[in-house]
Structures are given as structure tokens and as C-alpha cells.
């Protein structure tokens, strides 16, 4: 009124109460109804749409439901990495896509893509990120645009709402065996930063405190923490920036309001059962699309950035260490030592730290210094 905001109404993203008592048969029926509604609403469009498909639990659930709701084959895009030690998801994804009758499109992300696309990706995401999944997501988005898709459905939120992360199992252990989530920083113990950021975990701690509502289980508190911090600060920003860089809209049916109310309110034993997360989703998928093999042990998703960086680590080290954004916060000699050690070390922690520094250096060049991002990595530096 009169140019002033006089009141605000905000809907809580997650239910505030503790778990709701229910048994598996009733929960499976409610899950089916909720998925049917959410996926149906999110694929509602007057332009062509498809999905990102890894062959994992979340994307297989979406594919199964989209197959049910569509008369035409679903366009499903899968990324893979040829010629590296990284686990390639395409073979399993191909089998599942074939079983569902999907129009399966495989996108190979190569080492050459890494060196040529990374500066463009760093410029496009406009927030510095340590998530190497931006790389295949960016190329998948480009392929989606080429295929004429204007909307892409993706499985973000499935791990958070149905308890898929291993850290949730640790959070549910009885004291003193429980462990706080993301307790270790990427640069902890490496002596690279000029000043140790003692408060780097403050945002996570604040989200944990806000999540501790009366009646919530430890698992619900961990889930609510990730929904307040991890999802918006990493996964959803990554998906949005990479897709919108190519003019494609991203939609996430697992984060529908009704789905969030249902999933977070489930009893803990329907989320984590016999040390497996996403138990109810797996049970549903076992019937809806058994070719997905939802109870088989699967390897986690990874991008071989450490492997690629190590192949030209000496030149990278010299160039990156002197970048203004890196030199401001890091000791150049320590940066060079880290990169040069990648040749003789298989420590994934070192590879993640090197990747983070490289991305930050390129991001700073593009977004702070305003330098062009159309050259390859070494020329950009």
C-alpha cells in the first residue's frame, strides 16, 4: 500500500511435523499417485520437451512415469565419458531406455570438450561452483537445444527428499557414532589458502539449526538442511544456468509441493532400509521399470576432471598460480605444488581441490575481470 509492502505470505517448503506413520503398501500407492500428478504437471507444455537420463534411480523413475503419460517415445539424453577411468553410465542407461521405448540420445563428453568448453561454462554459471557436473550438464543442454527441446525434466531433489545420500545414514547413527554433514572443506589440510576460512561452514550450521523443529527425526533434519542449503546453492543453480545458457527451461518434478510434503513426511524406515537409501522409490521402480535394476549396487556419478587436469598440470600450474583471483586468496607456490603432485597421486581430494581452483580462476577471469571466454582453458588463463 502506498508503495510499501504491508504483509508477506510464505509457504514452508517442507512439512514442519515429524514422520507420519504409514506402511509400505499405502505409501507405494500414494507415491504412484503423487508421481503421476507431479510429472504430469511438470511436462505440461505447448513446446517440445524431454529429459536428462542417467539411468540411476531418480531419472529412471521419471522416465517410467513419463512413458506412462506420453503417447510418443520420450526423448532421453544421457552423458558419458569415453577413454577415461570414470564409470560410464551409457550402457546401463541404453538398456533401460530401450526397455521403456524411449528415444535415447547419447552425448559423449570428451577431454577436448573439457579444454574448449570449460571457460564458457565458467562464464555461463555466473556463480563460482565446485560441482564438476556442470560440464556434462552444459553439453547436454546444448544437445537438447539442437534436438529442438524447449523444456527438460530432471531428477534433482530425489536424493534429498527420499534420502539417497550416504551422509544421511551417517546422520542417523546413534551418538557418538553420528557425523555432521559436509564437515570437511575442500582445502582442509592442504595449506594452500593465505587465510583459512574458519567460518566456511556457518551457512550449513545455520540451516541445520533452523531444521531442528520439534518432532522431526534426525533424518528429516538432515534432509531439511540439504533442501535449504545444498539444493539452492549447488544443484538447482547448476541446472538452471547450464540450461538457460542454451535457452532451455529446466523442471524438477521431485521438488513439487505435494511431492515434498509426501516424501519428507514418510517414516524413516521407508526411506532408508537395510542400509539403502531411497527404499520406497526403489520398490516402486522395481514394478514400474524392472530393467532399471533399482536394488543393484551402482557406482556414483563422477566426471574425470582430475585425470584431464593431470595431463597438462605443469603448464596449468604456472598459469593459474599467477591469476589475480587465485593469487589474491592462495599462495602461488602451494598452488603449483598441488597441480604438479597430481601426476604421482591418486588422491581424489587433491583432484577436487585442483578442479575447484581451476574453475574459480576461469570464473574470476570471466565474471570479475570481464575477460573473453571463447578461447580454450590455457589461452583463457
Buried (B, 14 or more C-beta within 10 A) or exposed (E): EEEEEEEEEEEEBBBEEBBEEBEBEEBBEBBBEBBEBBBBEBBEEEEEBBBBBBBBBBBBBBBBBBBBEBEEBBBBBBBBBEEBEBBBBBEBBBBBBEBBEBEBBBBBBBBEBBBBBBBBBBBBBEEBBBBBBBBBBBBBBBBBBEBEBBBBBBBBBBBBBBBBBEBBBBBBEEEEEEEBBBEEBBBEEBEBBEEEEEEEBEEBEEBBEEBEBEEBBBBBBBBBBBBBBBBEBBBBBBBBBBBEBBEBBBBBBBBBEBBBBBBBBBBBBBBBBEEBBBBBBBBBBEEBBEBBBBBEEBEEBBBBBBBBBBEBBBEBBBBBBBBEBBBEBBBBEBBBBBBBBBEEBEEEBBBBBBBBBBBBBBBBBBBEEEBEBEEBBEEBB
